[in-house]
């Protein structure tokens, strides 16, 4: 019996194997087809995504180029307050008024405090100004007193020097009178010698010395005050300035005279040449 069923078993087993192999090959082919289909779908999805992106970019550029319409404000009707809430609205209005009054009162208080501070600062500024003005007046008064004292000292010093100079001049006069009185009878001989010296012929050196002695007067500034010295210096400067001015004028006059002499000499020489070339001529109504 086992032998009878063995061919059936083998036949059934071979059919099972065939079905198994055929099913395995079929599954493998199905998987390959599924993978290919999935790749195709991914490629199609990528292409669609790219086309959609390009479409969005084109649409966005067109919207940017297109003028945008002005926004329209919708007409809204004010809400209607029911009759039962009027009391609540009055309460809100009253509280708002109280708040505004409180803020206004606070602003008024702050304003008055600021004004009070400004007035105090202004008063302090005025006080400082008056104090500085009084200090400046005191300083000016002290400075004026010092200047008055200095002028007084200068006047006293000047008076003292003048008294000393007058005393010294008186002493010098007394000494001169004493010397003259001591000379006595010899004064006549002294005058005679002076006349003899005058009668003599002077040399060039003596003439120069005499001229310089006449022109150079003694200064006598040993006992002079400062203001007198200043005055004497100013006089000397004026005298030198006058001499320089005269010198400049004389030099200018000398230059003009030299120029005129040269011009006249040139004219004379030209006239002499003209006279020699043309012979006689009528000059002053006469033929020469």
Buried (B, 14 or more C-beta within 10 A) or exposed (E): EEEEEEEEEEEEEEEEEEEEEEEEEEEEEEEEEEEEEEEEEEEEEEEEEEEEEEEEEEEEEEEEEEEEEEEEEEEEEEEEEEEEEEEEEEEEEEEEEEEEEEEEEEEEEEEEEEEEEEEEEEEEEEEEEEEEEEEEEEEEEEEEEEEEEEEEEEEEEEEEBEEEBEEEEEEEEEEEEEEEEEEEEEEEEEEEEEEEEEEEEEEEEEEEEEEEEEEEEEEEEEEBEEEBEEEBEEEEEEEEEEEEEEEEEEEEEEEEEEEEEEEEEEEEEEEEEEEEEEEEEEEEEEEE
